[in-house]
Amino acid sequence: MSPGKYDNHQGNESSELSQEDVENALEEALELDTQSQIFLEMRKQNLELLKIAAKVAGYSGDHPPLKPGDVKNALRNIWDIYSEVYTWVDPEESQEDEEMEEEED
């Protein structure tokens, strides 16, 4: 059997992961998992807000199918309601958006 990089009998410490490396890797993985969970939770919240906006705009339930010419107007109505509801949920982000729009003007 030839010596490998994981062969503890050779005493080659440079090829083994240190405890600090393992802890750093675990910490990075945990942070990535946390960020992924936050991202997914935000997307879920956005979908729920879109459903609410569609209901408020009257485009859910027994509403007949939209005609091709009505889709753009319906989406604009839903987006306007969604944007307003979103400012209630995350007022800080809406303030940042307003500041960016002012800077662009």
Secondary structure by P-SEA (a helix, b strand, c coil): ccccccccccccccccccaaaaaaaaaaaaaaaaaaaaaaaaaaaaaaaaaaaaaaaccccccccccccaaaaaaaaaaaaaaaaaaaacaaaaaaaaaaaaaac
